Amino acid sequence: MTMTQDELKKAVAQAAIAHVPADCIVGVGTGSTANFFIDELGKIKHRIRGAVASSEASAKRLQGHGIEVVSLNDAGSLPVYVDGADEITRHMHMIKGGGGALTREKIVAAASRKFVCVCDASKLVDVLGKFPLPIEVIPMARSYVARQVVVLGGQPKLREGFTTDNGNIILDVHGLNILNPVELETTLNNIAGVVTNGLFARRPADVLLLGTPGGVQTLTA
Ligand code: 5RP
């Protein structure tokens, strides 16, 4: 029996619950897979103290389930962060930000001791870059950052009609074949006007729960 992509996402979301310690504040990502995880959290909400959300959309969904949303400043260090990815390698390097929440995602991931990535099998790649790399940019720097990205070999495209939760714009960079994600993450973040980019390589995932038709596979770096 073939499983739909949504069924695979739901399966990994269910598997991620095993990584949530009792009585903790859990870091929660953004996107359709993270939404399935939030729905699973709703079922065990009496076993957790609350959640730190990586976007306004996730905060709203968590609250809809009656889960208390705590600010990261009040929560301190988190035991676990659960989120999806647009692409991930076996080295646990990721492209994220398809939903535009990359900056808050990177902050919550950085403040978490364990990053559990939840994906369907289509997200596992050998080399990052087929999925356009999102960069969050301060609006006045749009044109400057775009020119610098062209120098680095990318083709930036403004995400039309989109503003991040932080009031900034997104440039989606096409045409990159990312052989050294750690280096490129740093290089892009050093361009003036870049808030952050969607490469999650300096702080990779610790565990990947991969939804395959044969079941959920657990991978570690
Ligand atoms: C949002 C993200 C998401 O994790 C990423 O886009 C994957 O989303 P989905 O689970 O819907 O495929 O980084 O900014």
Residues whose N, C-alpha, C, O or C-beta is under 5 A from the ligand:
A	BS01	5RP	T30 G31 S32 T33 A34 D83 G84 A85 D86 K96 G97 G98 G99 G100 A101 L102
